[in-house]
């Protein structure tokens, strides 16, 4: 059965548009009410604690779940983490969705969710395809590539650009090439918020050093149907036990879990 009863787990393997393997986990529940697609963040994988909390929330609410490891990341998919970029992360989301349209369990309207960078690319996709996305959940989302750039101290940015790569773990930046930062400038949910016409849940962490609560509030004010839930004392990753419990409950209730 797997870790998320009553779901049955499948592990199809597909190739993205660049010919790289993409590791996917599909969780199929009895009599599903719909499908949820979960996009992880930068330097993350599909089954870290906060991703498991999101998966559990969706399964318990009666949804099939599709979750994957992005390419050029740290999981089981192909590529090199040194080539990570916003572009590749977004393309993987598109390619997973394109693959799923050929599956018997696919439904035309679905729930899209993401954490951090995954939240940004999920939001960008939803803004471009509002008829496909019935609901959108963003957890500690990167709101704007340009504003994220400003959150990283200029000496780090200058060193990063000069060397072509950098590692600054205290600022949430794992070893990565300059293209990761440069590619993010094209993505801005504040600019695209008027296109997010579906119900949107934004979950923020009170002690998040990358995603400022004021940006989350600004985003939600621009949404047609937005709800913001702030979790005081939580950190960006939502990886501590009490954070995961709270995250699972908030998202599960929003999805309809009684």
N, C-alpha and C positions, 0 to 999 in steps of 0.2 A: 504493500500500500504506500509506504513512504512516511515522511515526517509530518505531513499535514493532512491528517485524517479529516474528512473521508475522501480526500482527493487521490486520484490515481496519477502517478507520475510517468511522464514520457520524456525521452531525451533525444529528440531529432537533431541531426547535424546538417546545417546548411552552409552554403557559401554566399558571401556578400558580393556586391557588384565589382569588388576588386579581386575576387577569387580567394579570399581568406575564409577559413573555417570560422563559423559562429556557433558557440556552444549555447544551446537553448534548453530550458526546462519548462515543460508544459504540465500544469496540474489541472486535471479534469475532475469535476465534482458531479455527483448525481443531480440531474434536473437543474442545470445552471440557470441563473437569472441573467447572465451575460458574461463578457470576457473583460479581464483587467490585464493591461500590459504595464510592466514595471521596468523603468530605466534607472540603472544605478549611476553613481557619480564618478568623478575623476579619481583614479587610483583605487577604485572599489571593484567588487565582484558581486555576483547575483545572490550570494548567500551569507553576506555579512549580517551581524545581528539586526540592524535596522531594516535591511531588506527582507530578512526572515519575518520581522514583525509586520511589515507591509503585506507580505505574502499570506501570513496567517490571518490577518484581518480580512483580506479579500476572500480567502477560502471559506472562512467561517460565516461570511455574509452571503455565501452561495454562488460565488463567481469562479469560473475557470481563470487560471492565472498563467500568463506567459512572461517569463523572465529570462534574461540572457546575460552573458558576459560580452561586453563591448570588445571589438578588435582594438589593437594597439593599446591594450590596457594590461591589467595584472591577473586576469583570469585564464580560462581554458580556451579562449578563442585565439585566432592567429594574430600576427602582427608584432610590433615592437612598441613598448611603452614610451620609448624615446620619440616616437612619431605621433603621439597622442595629439588630437586636436578636436575642437568643437565640431568641425566639419565631419570627421569620421564618426564621432559619437552620434550625430544626427542622422547620418547616412545609415548606420546600423539599425537605428529605430525604424527608418523607412523600409529597409530591406527585410527586417523581421515581420513587419506588418504586411509587406507584399507577399512574403512566403505564406503567412497565415491565411491569406485570402483563398488559398487553394485547399484548406483543411475543412473537414466536414463539420467541425464545431464553430467555424467562423461566423460572426454576426456583423452586419454592416456598421452598426453603431456600438461603440465600446467605451470603456473607462481607461483613461491614460493617466499614469502616475509616474513620478520620478523624484529622486533625491539629489539635491545639490546640482551638479552639472546635468544630471538626468532630468531634474525638474525644469531646467532652462530649455533643453531640447524638446521635452514633452510639451511645454508651453508654446514653443515656436511651431511645432507640428500642429497643435490644436488650433492655433491662430490661422494657420494656412488651410486647415481642413475642418472647419467648425461643424460641418454636417456629419462627419465621421465620429467625432469625439462627443459622446453623450455627457461625460463628466470628466473633470480634470482635478487631480490631487497633486499638490506641489509641497514637498517636505524639504525644509531648509534650502529653498531653490536659489540658484544664482539668478538674480533678477535682470542683470545687465552686464554684458561682457566689459563694457567701458568702465562701469562703476566698480567691477571686481578689480580691474587693472589699478584703479586708484587706491584700493585697499592694501595692495602690496607695496611696501616702502620703495621709494624711487631708487635707492642704492641697489636693492635686489633686482628691480626691473632693468636698471642700467647694466648690472653685472650679467644678468640673464641674456640680454640682447647682445652684449659684446662677446660673451663666450659661446652663445648659441644654445646653451642649456644651463640649467641650474637645479639645485636641490635646496629647499628651504622648508623643512618639515614643521618648524614652529609656526609658519604662516599657512600651513595646509598645502604646501606646494611640494610634491614629490619630484624626483628627477624627471625632467621633461625638457623638450626642445622649445625654443622661442616661438615656433609656429603655434604651439598650444595657446599662448597668450594672444598672439596676433590674430588668430582665427576667431577668437571670442568677440572681437570688436563688432562683428556683424550681427550679433544677437542681442536683442533688447526687448524684454517683455513689457516694460513701461511704454514703449513705442507701439507695441502690438496689442495692448490690453483691450482696446475697443473691439477687437476681433474675437475675443474670448467670450462668446455669448452663452456658453454652457455653464452650469453650476461649477464653481471652482472652490476647492478647499485649499487653503494655504496653512501649513503647520510650521511655526517658527520656534527657534530655540533661544531662550533668554540670554544665554552666554555664547552666542555664535559670534566668532571673530571674523567670519567671512561674509555672512549674510546679515546685514544690519536690520533690526526690527523696523526702523523707520522706512526702509525701502519696501518691506513687506506690507506695511500699512499703506504706503503710497500706491503700491500695486493694487491692493484690494479695493481702495477707493475708486480706482478707474475701471473696475470690473462691473459688468451688468448684474451678476449674481455671484458675488464673492463672499467667502467666510474666512476669517483669520482666527486661528487658535494658537496662542503663544504658550509655550511650556516654560515657566520660570526655572532657572538654574540648569536647564538642559543645554547640552553642547551640540555643535553642528552635526556630529555623527549619530546622536541618539543611540549610543552603544551600551550605556549602562543599563542594568536590569530594570530599574524603575522607569527610565526613559523609554525603553522598549515597550513596557507594559502600557504606559500612557499613550504612546504612539499607536499601538495596536488598537487600543480602545477608541481613541479619537477617530481614526480612519475607519474602523469597523462600524461605528455608530453612524458615520456619515454615509457609508455604503448601504446602510439599512439593517445592520445587525441589531437584533433586539436584546 
